Amino acid sequence: MIKHQDKVIIVTGAGRGLGRAYAERLASEGACIAVSEIDVQAGTAVAEALRQRGADAIFIETDVASKQSTESMAARVVAEWGRIDGLVTNAGLANSVGGQTYEEITVPQWDRIMEVNVRGTWLTCRAVAPYMQRVKKGSIVTVSSDTALWGSPRLLHYVTSKGAIEAFTRALARELGPDNIRVNCVAPGLLNNEATAGVPQVKRDWNIRNRAIPREGSPEDIAGLVSFLLSDEASFITGQLIVANGGLVFH
């Protein structure tokens, strides 16, 4: 098992679903976890659950679309533990955003998903990176989606935002590489979790049928990948997109 003993890692959007799975996995491997979440009730519950399991964890209410909020989050983590070793920019809009054609998406809907998914990723990294630069070490994992690779229909604003995160990852990796800070991106396929509760069964069946590994994915499938990318074992990997969707292929 990959260990993160005493590493300080922030997971945004850690109140449920994938974010919670990441936080639980990293905490089980010895990391100190900052549960960054806009939902106070959910975030508080996750941090408390981690502490009950013996982990060192705190909750920080964070709006990733706000520069002030993300900067306050980073400062709070450093005040608590003295440093930041890792960041997972999991927070984003995904639930109940599909079903509309490119013509039906409204300007406010487009702007909101870009504000949270794209600007939120940038602002979070912008707030955290200077603390990593001070010690010339750190790892950032951004979160995309395999829909940005194959262009899922009736989901244009979401797909576009995730494609932007992939490009952002490559560009930021070039800027932070000289400071020994790694930036990689994971792109999960359709998973069985809270965020996908509204996905029609016909779409779930289509994904399973067209995967090389014909089963549903779970948050735990992605958590191990995130753990690896944050670990010292991935010390020479940066600017990469790793797709975790069971080998989805088209016929």
SEDORO-442115 format. One record per residue (C-alpha): residue number from 1; x, y, z. Coordinates in nm, 4 decimals, always signed. Layout:
<pts>
+-----+----------+----------+----------+
:   n :       xx :       yy :       zz :
+-----+----------+----------+----------+
: NUM :        X :        Y :        Z :
...
+-----+----------+----------+----------+
</pts>
This chain:
<pts>
+-----+----------+----------+----------+
:   n :       xx :       yy :       zz :
+-----+----------+----------+----------+
:   1 :  +0.0000 :  +0.0000 :  +0.0000 :
:   2 :  +0.1233 :  +0.3494 :  -0.0863 :
:   3 :  +0.1794 :  +0.5528 :  +0.2294 :
:   4 :  +0.1358 :  +0.9247 :  +0.2892 :
:   5 :  +0.2462 :  +0.9315 :  +0.6507 :
:   6 :  +0.2128 :  +1.2834 :  +0.7929 :
:   7 :  +0.1689 :  +1.4444 :  +0.4517 :
:   8 :  -0.0682 :  +1.7423 :  +0.4501 :
:   9 :  -0.3224 :  +1.7058 :  +0.1710 :
:  10 :  -0.6202 :  +1.9226 :  +0.0767 :
:  11 :  -0.9166 :  +1.7603 :  -0.0962 :
:  12 :  -1.1736 :  +2.0045 :  -0.2310 :
:  13 :  -1.5331 :  +1.8908 :  -0.2643 :
:  14 :  -1.4587 :  +1.6211 :  -0.0062 :
:  15 :  -1.8059 :  +1.6177 :  +0.1479 :
:  16 :  -1.9399 :  +1.3349 :  -0.0674 :
:  17 :  -1.8783 :  +1.1018 :  -0.3588 :
:  18 :  -1.5349 :  +1.0981 :  -0.5170 :
:  19 :  -1.3961 :  +1.3666 :  -0.2876 :
:  20 :  -1.4917 :  +1.1743 :  +0.0213 :
:  21 :  -1.3401 :  +0.8552 :  -0.1211 :
:  22 :  -1.0138 :  +1.0379 :  -0.1884 :
:  23 :  -1.0057 :  +1.1827 :  +0.1628 :
:  24 :  -1.0782 :  +0.8458 :  +0.3238 :
:  25 :  -0.8142 :  +0.6637 :  +0.1197 :
:  26 :  -0.5445 :  +0.9235 :  +0.1860 :
:  27 :  -0.6273 :  +0.9415 :  +0.5570 :
:  28 :  -0.6060 :  +0.5623 :  +0.5826 :
:  29 :  -0.2531 :  +0.5917 :  +0.4457 :
:  30 :  -0.1443 :  +0.8373 :  +0.7125 :
:  31 :  -0.2122 :  +1.1767 :  +0.5570 :
:  32 :  -0.3389 :  +1.4812 :  +0.7443 :
:  33 :  -0.6541 :  +1.5787 :  +0.5554 :
:  34 :  -0.8093 :  +1.9205 :  +0.5012 :
:  35 :  -1.1694 :  +1.8590 :  +0.4005 :
:  36 :  -1.2478 :  +2.1585 :  +0.1792 :
:  37 :  -1.6184 :  +2.1832 :  +0.1059 :
:  38 :  -1.8853 :  +2.4481 :  +0.0447 :
:  39 :  -2.1504 :  +2.2306 :  +0.2120 :
:  40 :  -2.0818 :  +2.2859 :  +0.5811 :
:  41 :  -2.2900 :  +1.9960 :  +0.7067 :
:  42 :  -2.1387 :  +1.7422 :  +0.4668 :
:  43 :  -1.7831 :  +1.8654 :  +0.5123 :
:  44 :  -1.8065 :  +1.8714 :  +0.8901 :
:  45 :  -1.9436 :  +1.5180 :  +0.8928 :
:  46 :  -1.6593 :  +1.3828 :  +0.6789 :
:  47 :  -1.3901 :  +1.5503 :  +0.8884 :
:  48 :  -1.5482 :  +1.4153 :  +1.2071 :
:  49 :  -1.5726 :  +1.0647 :  +1.0601 :
:  50 :  -1.2041 :  +1.0754 :  +0.9681 :
:  51 :  -1.1083 :  +1.1861 :  +1.3173 :
:  52 :  -1.3117 :  +0.9037 :  +1.4672 :
:  53 :  -1.0993 :  +0.6648 :  +1.2633 :
:  54 :  -0.7849 :  +0.8155 :  +1.4123 :
:  55 :  -0.6940 :  +1.0531 :  +1.1308 :
:  56 :  -0.5752 :  +1.4111 :  +1.1718 :
:  57 :  -0.8434 :  +1.6030 :  +0.9810 :
:  58 :  -1.0040 :  +1.9450 :  +0.9749 :
:  59 :  -1.2965 :  +2.0956 :  +0.7847 :
:  60 :  -1.2635 :  +2.4257 :  +0.5988 :
:  61 :  -1.5664 :  +2.5875 :  +0.4407 :
:  62 :  -1.4565 :  +2.6860 :  +0.0907 :
:  63 :  -1.6108 :  +2.8397 :  -0.2196 :
:  64 :  -1.3585 :  +2.7426 :  -0.4867 :
:  65 :  -1.4934 :  +3.0098 :  -0.7222 :
:  66 :  -1.3827 :  +3.2786 :  -0.4750 :
:  67 :  -1.0223 :  +3.4040 :  -0.4661 :
:  68 :  -1.0613 :  +3.5191 :  -0.1063 :
:  69 :  -1.2092 :  +3.1864 :  +0.0032 :
:  70 :  -0.9396 :  +2.9716 :  -0.1604 :
:  71 :  -0.6616 :  +3.1891 :  -0.0218 :
:  72 :  -0.8150 :  +3.1697 :  +0.3251 :
:  73 :  -0.8353 :  +2.7917 :  +0.2913 :
:  74 :  -0.4670 :  +2.7579 :  +0.2034 :
:  75 :  -0.3629 :  +2.9902 :  +0.4849 :
:  76 :  -0.5723 :  +2.7945 :  +0.7351 :
:  77 :  -0.4053 :  +2.4674 :  +0.6358 :
:  78 :  -0.0580 :  +2.6166 :  +0.6757 :
:  79 :  -0.1554 :  +2.7650 :  +1.0111 :
:  80 :  -0.2703 :  +2.4188 :  +1.1230 :
:  81 :  +0.0155 :  +2.2029 :  +0.9935 :
:  82 :  +0.2867 :  +2.4376 :  +0.8685 :
:  83 :  +0.2867 :  +2.3243 :  +0.5054 :
:  84 :  +0.0893 :  +2.1785 :  +0.2142 :
:  85 :  +0.2207 :  +1.8636 :  +0.0458 :
:  86 :  -0.0681 :  +1.7725 :  -0.1820 :
:  87 :  -0.3880 :  +1.9033 :  -0.3372 :
:  88 :  -0.6793 :  +1.7312 :  -0.5089 :
:  89 :  -0.9019 :  +1.9791 :  -0.6938 :
:  90 :  -1.2111 :  +1.7629 :  -0.6880 :
:  91 :  -1.4763 :  +2.0324 :  -0.6289 :
:  92 :  -1.6993 :  +2.0974 :  -0.9268 :
:  93 :  -2.0468 :  +2.0915 :  -1.0727 :
:  94 :  -2.1508 :  +1.7588 :  -1.2185 :
:  95 :  -2.4858 :  +1.6502 :  -1.0780 :
:  96 :  -2.7999 :  +1.7353 :  -1.2784 :
:  97 :  -2.6214 :  +1.9405 :  -1.5446 :
:  98 :  -2.6954 :  +1.7228 :  -1.8495 :
:  99 :  -2.9833 :  +1.6679 :  -2.0864 :
: 100 :  -2.9747 :  +1.9912 :  -2.2848 :
: 101 :  -2.8520 :  +2.0456 :  -2.6383 :
: 102 :  -2.5940 :  +2.3144 :  -2.7153 :
: 103 :  -2.8818 :  +2.5458 :  -2.8123 :
: 104 :  -3.0779 :  +2.4888 :  -2.4923 :
: 105 :  -2.7961 :  +2.5644 :  -2.2462 :
: 106 :  -2.8450 :  +2.9155 :  -2.1081 :
: 107 :  -2.5699 :  +3.1743 :  -2.0655 :
: 108 :  -2.6030 :  +3.1687 :  -1.6836 :
: 109 :  -2.5729 :  +2.7876 :  -1.6858 :
: 110 :  -2.2632 :  +2.8051 :  -1.9065 :
: 111 :  -2.1023 :  +3.0752 :  -1.6939 :
: 112 :  -2.1748 :  +2.8972 :  -1.3661 :
: 113 :  -2.0153 :  +2.5689 :  -1.4663 :
: 114 :  -1.7078 :  +2.7501 :  -1.5987 :
: 115 :  -1.6933 :  +2.9557 :  -1.2801 :
: 116 :  -1.6856 :  +2.6521 :  -1.0535 :
: 117 :  -1.5113 :  +2.3852 :  -1.2614 :
: 118 :  -1.2506 :  +2.5924 :  -1.4447 :
: 119 :  -1.2005 :  +2.9090 :  -1.2430 :
: 120 :  -1.2355 :  +2.7091 :  -0.9217 :
: 121 :  -0.9550 :  +2.4738 :  -1.0244 :
: 122 :  -0.7317 :  +2.7672 :  -1.1203 :
: 123 :  -0.7987 :  +2.9667 :  -0.8024 :
: 124 :  -0.7426 :  +2.6657 :  -0.5772 :
: 125 :  -0.4085 :  +2.5864 :  -0.7403 :
: 126 :  -0.3177 :  +2.9555 :  -0.7382 :
: 127 :  -0.3774 :  +2.9735 :  -0.3638 :
: 128 :  -0.1870 :  +2.6562 :  -0.2767 :
: 129 :  +0.1117 :  +2.6573 :  -0.5159 :
: 130 :  +0.3103 :  +2.9373 :  -0.3451 :
: 131 :  +0.3321 :  +2.7303 :  -0.0251 :
: 132 :  +0.4654 :  +2.4367 :  -0.2249 :
: 133 :  +0.7116 :  +2.6636 :  -0.4069 :
: 134 :  +0.8640 :  +2.7687 :  -0.0756 :
: 135 :  +0.9818 :  +2.4127 :  -0.0106 :
: 136 :  +1.0332 :  +2.3157 :  -0.3764 :
: 137 :  +0.8069 :  +2.0135 :  -0.3533 :
: 138 :  +0.4425 :  +1.9188 :  -0.3944 :
: 139 :  +0.1851 :  +1.7315 :  -0.5980 :
: 140 :  -0.1450 :  +1.8491 :  -0.7443 :
: 141 :  -0.4110 :  +1.6227 :  -0.8923 :
: 142 :  -0.6875 :  +1.7837 :  -1.0966 :
: 143 :  -1.0081 :  +1.6015 :  -1.1826 :
: 144 :  -1.1521 :  +1.5853 :  -1.5337 :
: 145 :  -1.3885 :  +1.3344 :  -1.6969 :
: 146 :  -1.3613 :  +1.0880 :  -1.9812 :
: 147 :  -1.6549 :  +1.2706 :  -2.1430 :
: 148 :  -1.4046 :  +1.5359 :  -2.2544 :
: 149 :  -1.2273 :  +1.2695 :  -2.4616 :
: 150 :  -1.5237 :  +1.1267 :  -2.6487 :
: 151 :  -1.7618 :  +1.4225 :  -2.6402 :
: 152 :  -2.0676 :  +1.3117 :  -2.4499 :
: 153 :  -2.3809 :  +1.4621 :  -2.6133 :
: 154 :  -2.6249 :  +1.6920 :  -2.4317 :
: 155 :  -2.3554 :  +1.7867 :  -2.1853 :
: 156 :  -2.1608 :  +2.0503 :  -2.3790 :
: 157 :  -2.0880 :  +2.2990 :  -2.0986 :
: 158 :  -1.9703 :  +2.0261 :  -1.8600 :
: 159 :  -1.7612 :  +1.8508 :  -2.1259 :
: 160 :  -1.6013 :  +2.1806 :  -2.2263 :
: 161 :  -1.5135 :  +2.2650 :  -1.8672 :
: 162 :  -1.3466 :  +1.9275 :  -1.8179 :
: 163 :  -1.1504 :  +1.9608 :  -2.1406 :
: 164 :  -1.0279 :  +2.2976 :  -2.0157 :
: 165 :  -0.9044 :  +2.1348 :  -1.6945 :
: 166 :  -0.6999 :  +1.8868 :  -1.8960 :
: 167 :  -0.5309 :  +2.1663 :  -2.0925 :
: 168 :  -0.4854 :  +2.3658 :  -1.7723 :
: 169 :  -0.3068 :  +2.0689 :  -1.6145 :
: 170 :  -0.0502 :  +2.0451 :  -1.8928 :
: 171 :  +0.0189 :  +2.4187 :  -1.8893 :
: 172 :  +0.0467 :  +2.4454 :  -1.5103 :
: 173 :  +0.2783 :  +2.1434 :  -1.4989 :
: 174 :  +0.5205 :  +2.3351 :  -1.7228 :
: 175 :  +0.5092 :  +2.6409 :  -1.4982 :
: 176 :  +0.5491 :  +2.4568 :  -1.1683 :
: 177 :  +0.7888 :  +2.1869 :  -1.2846 :
: 178 :  +1.1044 :  +2.3933 :  -1.2132 :
: 179 :  +0.9915 :  +2.4084 :  -0.8488 :
: 180 :  +0.9568 :  +2.0282 :  -0.8347 :
: 181 :  +0.5780 :  +2.0534 :  -0.8150 :
: 182 :  +0.3931 :  +1.7907 :  -1.0146 :
: 183 :  +0.0504 :  +1.8467 :  -1.1721 :
: 184 :  -0.1460 :  +1.5536 :  -1.3130 :
: 185 :  -0.5077 :  +1.4961 :  -1.4105 :
: 186 :  -0.7391 :  +1.1991 :  -1.3615 :
: 187 :  -1.0382 :  +1.1466 :  -1.5882 :
: 188 :  -1.2893 :  +0.9029 :  -1.4402 :
: 189 :  -1.5594 :  +0.7414 :  -1.6476 :
: 190 :  -1.9175 :  +0.7039 :  -1.5327 :
: 191 :  -1.9148 :  +0.5794 :  -1.1730 :
: 192 :  -2.1748 :  +0.4467 :  -0.9340 :
: 193 :  -2.1917 :  +0.7222 :  -0.6716 :
: 194 :  -2.4081 :  +1.0074 :  -0.5414 :
: 195 :  -2.3195 :  +1.2461 :  -0.8225 :
: 196 :  -2.4476 :  +1.0057 :  -1.0881 :
: 197 :  -2.7693 :  +0.9000 :  -0.9161 :
: 198 :  -2.9778 :  +1.0647 :  -1.1876 :
: 199 :  -2.8026 :  +0.8989 :  -1.4820 :
: 200 :  -3.0506 :  +0.6807 :  -1.6762 :
: 201 :  -2.9941 :  +0.3055 :  -1.6588 :
: 202 :  -2.9716 :  +0.2863 :  -2.0368 :
: 203 :  -2.6615 :  +0.5080 :  -2.0262 :
: 204 :  -2.5098 :  +0.3013 :  -1.7452 :
: 205 :  -2.5699 :  -0.0157 :  -1.9454 :
: 206 :  -2.4138 :  +0.1413 :  -2.2547 :
: 207 :  -2.0967 :  +0.2283 :  -2.0614 :
: 208 :  -2.0656 :  -0.1187 :  -1.9120 :
: 209 :  -2.1293 :  -0.2886 :  -2.2453 :
: 210 :  -1.8594 :  -0.0865 :  -2.4216 :
: 211 :  -1.5875 :  -0.1172 :  -2.1576 :
: 212 :  -1.2972 :  -0.3576 :  -2.1799 :
: 213 :  -1.3702 :  -0.4283 :  -1.8115 :
: 214 :  -1.7500 :  -0.4723 :  -1.8229 :
: 215 :  -1.8607 :  -0.3473 :  -1.4832 :
: 216 :  -1.9587 :  -0.0280 :  -1.3058 :
: 217 :  -1.6812 :  +0.1847 :  -1.1627 :
: 218 :  -1.6733 :  +0.3077 :  -0.8044 :
: 219 :  -1.5053 :  +0.6008 :  -0.6263 :
: 220 :  -1.2634 :  +0.3523 :  -0.4718 :
: 221 :  -1.1404 :  +0.2634 :  -0.8222 :
: 222 :  -1.0236 :  +0.6225 :  -0.8681 :
: 223 :  -0.8994 :  +0.6800 :  -0.5126 :
: 224 :  -0.6069 :  +0.4425 :  -0.5576 :
: 225 :  -0.4974 :  +0.6274 :  -0.8708 :
: 226 :  -0.5117 :  +0.9640 :  -0.6941 :
: 227 :  -0.3139 :  +0.8204 :  -0.4033 :
: 228 :  -0.0437 :  +0.7006 :  -0.6429 :
: 229 :  -0.0147 :  +1.0360 :  -0.8209 :
: 230 :  +0.0246 :  +1.2155 :  -0.4873 :
: 231 :  +0.2890 :  +0.9699 :  -0.3704 :
: 232 :  +0.6671 :  +0.9834 :  -0.3996 :
: 233 :  +0.6445 :  +0.6807 :  -0.6285 :
: 234 :  +0.5103 :  +0.9152 :  -0.8968 :
: 235 :  +0.7939 :  +1.1664 :  -0.8479 :
: 236 :  +0.8822 :  +1.1817 :  -1.2217 :
: 237 :  +0.5264 :  +1.1953 :  -1.3548 :
: 238 :  +0.3773 :  +1.5350 :  -1.4392 :
: 239 :  +0.1543 :  +1.6979 :  -1.6984 :
: 240 :  -0.0236 :  +1.3689 :  -1.7617 :
: 241 :  -0.3872 :  +1.2758 :  -1.8142 :
: 242 :  -0.4781 :  +0.9313 :  -1.6835 :
: 243 :  -0.8158 :  +0.7954 :  -1.7875 :
: 244 :  -0.9875 :  +0.5523 :  -1.5501 :
: 245 :  -1.3021 :  +0.4275 :  -1.7238 :
: 246 :  -1.2523 :  +0.0542 :  -1.7559 :
: 247 :  -1.1202 :  +0.0841 :  -2.1103 :
: 248 :  -1.4279 :  +0.2369 :  -2.2754 :
: 249 :  -1.4205 :  +0.1659 :  -2.6471 :
: 250 :  -1.6600 :  +0.2380 :  -2.9334 :
: 251 :  -1.8109 :  -0.0127 :  -3.1740 :
+-----+----------+----------+----------+
</pts>
